Amino acid sequence: MADLKTAITEVVTGLGMCGDDDVGVALKVRPDALENVSDDEFGRLGDAWNDGQHRDLFVASFMNGQAFLRARDALRGRPPVLVEWKGPHRSVGDEAVPADLRVDHVYLVSCKYLSRIVVNASPEHLFDRVLKGGHGQRTGSNWFHQVAPAEHAALYASVRDSVDPALPADVNALTAAQRHAIARRCSALNAVTSAGSVGSTAARTRPYSAACSSGAISWNQLPALRRPWPPLSTRSNRCSGEALTTMRDRYLQLTR
């Protein structure tokens, strides 16, 4: 299930396109045009509105949807037949357009309210595939373990000792369910343990928590173990250099 704020900015923007004039009224019954939003998700939004949570965000998102409905360069006052929420979908490839809503199979809408992040790219996508879109091949391997196996294994060993020594000794032997369990456990530890000390459990486990819980791993958080990771910079520079051999290649990456 999406983060509540993310669901508000995306789903309620789409809801504003569907023709209602009041966000509170619109949240009572999900319109037929709004697709890929489960009853539980829509009910959660209604509960949040009724509880007074993030009212400003609800209103701003709904008004933006209304503006799209009225805009001359968009729907021109015609309620859409279909507003698809793309939040639950995982793209088959690395899509070049970060679309959160698709309206009438034509309009691709990205809802990035107060966010400067347009593409949350993994290291493999950034350095090996240099942000190329389309339905490219994904290796399915762990980029960090390929780049710096010893350092990655040391990081996992620290996490394993703190979280659950019964986990596999080899990080590559972890199942998806075990990775999710580690992420949940790390989040719980971070909530109750002070991160003021670099040697604390929270400081040791936070980087791996981010790695487990995100498809695009937050690789810049990994130095929290006080260990230099020169293989990362060396590998990334080498990969980028191999992929960006011409001025045209470098220009295309810059414009992606």
C-alpha positions as CSV (number, residue, x, y, z in Angstrom):
1,M,0.0,0.0,0.0
2,A,1.3,3.4,-0.9
3,D,2.4,6.0,1.6
4,L,-0.6,8.1,2.7
5,K,0.9,11.4,1.4
6,T,1.8,9.8,-1.9
7,A,-1.7,8.3,-2.2
8,I,-3.3,11.8,-1.5
9,T,-1.2,13.7,-4.1
10,E,-1.8,11.1,-6.8
11,V,-5.3,9.6,-6.2
12,V,-6.9,12.9,-5.1
13,T,-5.5,14.7,-8.0
14,G,-7.2,12.2,-10.3
15,L,-10.4,12.5,-8.2
16,G,-10.4,16.2,-8.8
17,M,-10.5,15.5,-12.5
18,C,-13.8,13.6,-12.2
19,G,-16.1,16.5,-11.9
20,D,-17.1,16.9,-8.2
21,D,-16.8,20.4,-6.7
22,D,-16.0,19.3,-3.1
23,V,-13.3,17.0,-2.0
24,G,-15.2,15.8,1.1
25,V,-18.2,14.8,-1.1
26,A,-15.9,13.2,-3.8
27,L,-14.3,11.0,-1.2
28,K,-17.6,9.4,-0.2
29,V,-18.0,7.3,-3.3
30,R,-15.3,6.3,-5.7
31,P,-16.2,7.4,-9.2
32,D,-16.4,4.8,-11.9
33,A,-13.8,6.6,-14.0
34,L,-11.1,6.1,-11.3
35,E,-9.3,2.8,-11.9
36,N,-6.7,0.8,-10.0
37,V,-7.7,2.3,-6.6
38,S,-8.9,-0.5,-4.3
39,D,-11.8,0.0,-1.9
40,D,-9.4,-0.3,1.0
41,E,-7.2,2.4,-0.5
42,F,-10.1,4.7,-1.2
43,G,-11.5,4.1,2.3
44,R,-8.2,5.0,3.8
45,L,-8.2,8.3,2.0
46,G,-11.7,9.0,3.2
47,D,-10.8,8.1,6.8
48,A,-7.8,10.4,6.6
49,W,-9.9,13.3,5.4
50,N,-12.5,12.7,8.1
51,D,-9.8,12.6,10.7
52,G,-8.4,15.9,9.6
53,Q,-5.1,14.6,8.4
54,H,-3.1,16.5,5.7
55,R,-6.1,18.7,4.9
56,D,-4.0,21.2,2.9
57,L,-2.6,18.4,0.8
58,F,-6.0,17.0,0.1
59,V,-7.3,20.4,-1.0
60,A,-4.3,21.3,-3.1
61,S,-4.4,17.9,-4.9
62,F,-8.1,18.1,-5.6
63,M,-7.8,21.7,-6.9
64,N,-5.0,20.7,-9.2
65,G,-7.2,17.9,-10.6
66,Q,-10.0,20.4,-11.1
67,A,-7.5,22.7,-12.9
68,F,-6.6,19.9,-15.2
69,L,-10.3,19.2,-15.9
70,R,-10.9,22.9,-16.9
71,A,-7.6,23.5,-18.7
72,R,-7.8,24.4,-22.4
73,D,-4.7,22.3,-23.1
74,A,-6.1,19.3,-21.1
75,L,-9.7,18.1,-20.7
76,R,-11.4,21.4,-21.5
77,G,-14.2,20.8,-19.0
78,R,-15.0,17.3,-20.2
79,P,-15.0,14.7,-17.4
80,P,-12.7,11.9,-18.3
81,V,-13.9,8.4,-19.1
82,L,-10.9,6.8,-17.5
83,V,-8.3,8.0,-14.8
84,E,-5.8,5.2,-14.1
85,W,-3.7,5.4,-11.0
86,K,-0.3,4.0,-11.9
87,G,0.9,3.8,-8.2
88,P,0.2,0.1,-7.8
89,H,1.9,-0.8,-11.1
90,R,5.5,-1.7,-11.5
91,S,6.7,-0.9,-14.9
92,V,8.0,-3.8,-17.1
93,G,11.0,-1.7,-18.1
94,D,12.6,1.6,-17.0
95,E,9.9,4.1,-18.2
96,A,11.2,7.4,-19.3
97,V,8.0,9.2,-18.1
98,P,7.4,9.1,-14.3
99,A,3.6,9.0,-14.8
100,D,1.4,8.6,-11.7
101,L,-1.9,9.0,-13.6
102,R,-2.9,8.1,-17.1
103,V,-6.1,9.9,-18.3
104,D,-8.2,8.6,-21.1
105,H,-5.2,6.6,-22.5
106,V,-3.7,9.9,-23.6
107,Y,-2.5,12.2,-20.8
108,L,0.4,11.1,-18.6
109,V,0.3,13.1,-15.3
110,S,3.2,13.1,-12.8
111,C,2.2,14.3,-9.3
112,K,5.5,15.6,-7.7
113,Y,4.2,18.1,-5.2
114,L,7.1,19.9,-3.5
115,S,9.4,17.1,-4.7
116,R,12.6,17.7,-6.6
117,I,13.0,14.0,-7.4
118,V,11.7,13.1,-10.9
119,V,13.4,9.7,-11.4
120,N,14.4,7.5,-8.5
121,A,16.9,5.5,-10.4
122,S,18.9,2.5,-9.1
123,P,22.6,2.4,-9.4
124,E,22.4,-0.2,-12.1
125,H,20.0,1.9,-14.1
126,L,22.1,5.1,-13.6
127,F,25.6,3.8,-14.2
128,D,25.2,0.6,-16.3
129,R,22.2,1.6,-18.4
130,V,22.8,5.4,-18.1
131,L,19.1,6.1,-17.5
132,K,17.9,4.6,-20.8
133,G,14.2,4.0,-20.9
134,G,12.1,1.5,-22.7
135,H,11.8,-2.2,-21.9
136,G,15.5,-3.0,-21.4
137,Q,17.0,-6.1,-19.7
138,R,17.4,-6.1,-16.0
139,T,20.1,-8.3,-14.7
140,G,18.3,-9.3,-11.5
141,S,21.6,-9.3,-9.7
142,N,22.7,-7.2,-6.7
143,W,24.7,-4.2,-8.0
144,F,26.4,-3.6,-4.7
145,H,27.6,-7.2,-4.4
146,Q,29.0,-7.1,-7.9
147,V,30.8,-3.8,-7.2
148,A,32.0,-4.3,-3.7
149,P,31.3,-7.9,-2.5
150,A,33.5,-7.7,0.6
151,E,32.1,-4.4,1.8
152,H,28.6,-5.5,1.1
153,A,29.0,-8.8,2.9
154,A,30.4,-6.9,5.9
155,L,27.4,-4.6,5.9
156,Y,25.0,-7.5,5.8
157,A,26.9,-9.3,8.6
158,S,26.5,-6.3,10.9
159,V,22.8,-6.2,10.1
160,R,22.4,-9.9,10.6
161,D,24.1,-9.8,14.0
162,S,21.7,-7.0,15.1
163,V,18.5,-8.2,13.6
164,D,18.4,-12.0,13.5
165,P,21.5,-14.3,13.6
166,A,19.3,-17.1,12.3
167,L,19.2,-15.5,8.8
168,P,21.4,-17.0,6.1
169,A,25.1,-16.2,6.4
170,D,25.3,-15.4,2.7
171,V,23.5,-12.2,1.7
172,N,22.8,-13.7,-1.7
173,A,20.8,-16.5,-0.1
174,L,18.1,-14.1,1.3
175,T,14.6,-14.6,0.0
176,A,12.4,-11.7,-0.9
177,A,10.3,-12.4,2.2
178,Q,13.4,-12.3,4.4
179,R,14.5,-9.0,2.9
180,H,11.2,-7.5,3.6
181,A,11.3,-8.8,7.2
182,I,14.8,-7.2,7.6
183,A,13.4,-3.9,6.4
184,R,10.5,-4.0,8.8
185,R,12.8,-5.0,11.7
186,C,15.3,-2.3,10.9
187,S,12.5,0.3,10.7
188,A,11.3,-0.8,14.2
189,L,14.9,-0.6,15.6
190,N,15.4,2.9,14.1
191,A,12.2,4.0,15.7
192,V,13.3,3.1,19.2
193,T,17.1,3.4,19.1
194,S,19.0,6.7,19.0
195,A,21.0,7.2,15.8
196,G,23.3,9.7,17.4
197,S,26.2,7.3,17.5
198,V,27.6,5.8,14.3
199,G,28.1,2.5,16.2
200,S,24.5,2.3,17.3
201,T,22.1,-0.4,16.0
202,A,20.1,2.2,14.2
203,A,23.1,3.6,12.5
204,R,24.3,0.2,11.4
205,T,21.0,-1.1,10.1
206,R,19.4,2.0,8.5
207,P,21.4,1.7,5.2
208,Y,20.4,-2.0,4.7
209,S,16.8,-1.1,5.6
210,A,16.8,1.4,2.8
211,A,18.4,-1.2,0.5
212,C,15.7,-3.8,1.3
213,S,12.7,-1.6,1.1
214,S,13.4,0.2,-2.1
215,G,13.7,-1.1,-5.6
216,A,16.0,1.8,-6.3
217,I,18.5,1.4,-3.5
218,S,19.7,4.5,-1.7
219,W,23.3,3.8,-2.4
220,N,24.5,7.1,-1.1
221,Q,23.5,6.1,2.4
222,L,25.8,3.1,2.6
223,P,28.9,4.9,4.1
224,A,27.1,5.0,7.5
225,L,29.2,2.1,8.6
226,R,32.3,4.5,8.6
227,R,33.8,2.3,5.9
228,P,35.1,4.0,2.8
229,W,33.5,2.5,-0.3
230,P,36.0,3.3,-3.1
231,P,34.9,0.4,-5.3
232,L,31.5,2.2,-5.7
233,S,33.0,5.3,-7.1
234,T,35.6,3.4,-9.2
235,R,32.9,1.1,-10.6
236,S,30.4,3.9,-11.3
237,N,33.0,6.0,-13.1
238,R,34.2,3.0,-15.2
239,C,30.6,2.0,-16.1
240,S,29.7,5.5,-17.0
241,G,32.8,5.9,-19.1
242,E,32.1,2.7,-20.9
243,A,28.5,3.6,-21.7
244,L,29.1,7.2,-22.5
245,T,31.8,7.0,-25.2
246,T,30.6,9.8,-27.5
247,M,29.4,13.4,-27.0
248,R,26.0,12.3,-28.3
249,D,25.8,9.6,-25.6
250,R,26.7,12.1,-22.9
251,Y,24.2,14.7,-24.2
252,L,21.4,12.1,-24.3
253,Q,22.0,11.1,-20.7
254,L,22.0,14.8,-19.7
255,T,18.6,15.3,-21.3
256,R,16.9,12.2,-19.8
